[in-house]
Amino acid sequence: MWVNKAYKFCIYPNKDQAILINKTIGCSRCVCNFFLGKQKEINLKKEAIRLLTVGTTGIA
């Protein structure tokens, strides 16, 4: 039987560390959003192609 464990940490960064943490999180969010947008574009193109092929062949 698996037991899930969680640990909570409270950090108290100094000014320079807080700036670095915020930059890292901001960069990670930017990269995540970029690739999420790319994935949405791909899915929209696939859906458009599927709708075009279904519309022309009559196959559902």
C-alpha positions as CSV (number, residue, x, y, z in Angstrom):
1,M,0.0,0.0,0.0
2,W,1.3,3.4,-1.0
3,V,1.4,6.2,1.4
4,N,1.4,9.8,0.1
5,K,3.5,12.2,2.2
6,A,3.7,16.0,1.9
7,Y,6.0,18.4,3.5
8,K,5.4,22.1,3.9
9,F,8.3,24.5,4.0
10,C,8.3,28.1,4.9
11,I,11.2,30.1,3.4
12,Y,12.4,33.5,4.3
13,P,14.5,34.7,1.3
14,N,16.5,37.8,1.5
15,K,15.9,40.6,-1.1
16,D,18.3,39.1,-3.8
17,Q,16.9,35.6,-3.4
18,A,13.3,36.9,-3.7
19,I,14.2,38.6,-6.9
20,L,15.8,35.5,-8.3
21,I,12.8,33.3,-7.2
22,N,10.4,35.7,-8.9
23,K,12.4,35.8,-12.1
24,T,12.6,32.0,-12.2
25,I,8.9,31.6,-11.6
26,G,8.1,34.3,-14.2
27,C,10.3,32.6,-16.8
28,S,8.7,29.2,-16.1
29,R,5.3,30.7,-16.5
30,C,6.2,32.3,-19.7
31,V,7.6,29.1,-21.2
32,C,4.6,27.1,-20.0
33,N,2.2,29.6,-21.6
34,F,4.2,29.7,-24.8
35,F,4.0,25.9,-25.3
36,L,0.4,25.8,-24.1
37,G,-0.4,28.3,-26.9
38,K,1.5,26.2,-29.4
39,Q,-0.5,23.1,-28.3
40,K,-3.8,24.9,-28.7
41,E,-2.8,26.0,-32.2
42,I,-2.0,22.4,-33.2
43,N,-5.3,21.2,-31.7
44,L,-7.2,23.9,-33.6
45,K,-5.5,22.9,-36.9
46,K,-6.3,19.2,-36.3
47,E,-9.9,20.0,-35.5
48,A,-10.2,22.2,-38.7
49,I,-8.7,19.4,-40.8
50,R,-11.0,16.9,-39.2
51,L,-14.1,19.1,-39.8
52,L,-13.0,19.6,-43.5
53,T,-12.5,15.9,-44.1
54,V,-15.7,14.9,-42.4
55,G,-17.6,17.6,-44.3
56,T,-16.3,16.4,-47.7
57,T,-16.5,12.7,-47.2
58,G,-19.8,12.5,-45.2
59,I,-18.2,10.2,-42.7
60,A,-18.8,11.0,-39.0
